[in-house]
């Protein structure tokens, strides 16, 4: 998942959310979707943290 772009991860999360809201998935499918969503959220948080750190560093060096 680390090679997934932030915008791609967000779009996939939106798709998963739509699937969950639809309510037509089996328990097994729901479990897998929730696991995937969790990993995507972690990846997005990491990307945002890295970007924030990069910005902070750039301003400190300027």
C-alpha positions as CSV (number, residue, x, y, z in Angstrom):
1,X,0.0,0.0,0.0
2,X,2.9,2.3,0.4
3,X,3.2,2.7,-3.3
4,X,-0.4,3.9,-3.5
5,X,-0.8,7.7,-4.1
6,X,-2.7,9.6,-1.5
7,X,-5.5,10.6,-3.9
8,X,-5.8,7.0,-5.0
9,X,-6.1,5.8,-1.4
10,X,-8.8,8.4,-0.7
11,X,-10.8,7.3,-3.8
12,X,-10.5,3.7,-2.7
13,X,-11.7,4.7,0.8
14,X,-14.7,6.5,-0.7
15,X,-15.5,3.3,-2.7
16,X,-15.3,1.1,0.4
17,X,-17.5,3.6,2.3
18,X,-20.1,3.4,-0.5
19,X,-19.9,-0.4,-0.4
20,X,-20.4,-0.4,3.4
21,X,-23.3,2.0,3.2
22,X,-25.0,-0.1,0.5
23,X,-25.3,-2.9,3.1
24,X,-25.2,-5.7,0.5
25,X,-21.9,-7.3,1.5
26,X,-21.5,-10.6,3.4
27,X,-19.8,-10.6,6.8
28,X,-16.6,-12.0,5.3
29,X,-16.6,-9.2,2.6
30,X,-17.3,-6.6,5.3
31,X,-14.4,-7.9,7.4
32,X,-12.0,-7.6,4.4
33,X,-13.2,-4.1,3.5
34,X,-12.8,-2.9,7.0
35,X,-9.2,-4.3,7.1
36,X,-8.4,-2.7,3.8
37,X,-9.9,0.6,4.9
38,X,-7.8,0.5,8.1
39,X,-4.6,0.0,6.1
40,X,-5.6,2.8,3.7
41,X,-6.2,5.2,6.6
42,X,-2.8,4.3,8.1
43,X,-1.1,5.0,4.7
44,X,-2.9,8.3,4.4
45,X,-2.0,9.4,7.9
46,X,1.6,8.5,7.2
47,X,1.7,10.4,4.0
48,X,0.2,13.5,5.6
49,X,2.7,13.3,8.5
50,X,5.6,12.9,6.1
51,X,4.3,15.9,4.1
52,X,3.9,18.0,7.2
53,X,7.4,17.1,8.3
54,X,8.8,18.0,4.9
55,X,7.1,21.3,4.9
56,X,8.2,22.1,8.4
57,X,11.8,21.2,7.5
58,X,11.7,23.3,4.4
59,X,10.5,26.4,6.3
60,X,13.1,25.8,9.1
61,X,15.9,25.7,6.4
62,X,14.7,28.8,4.6
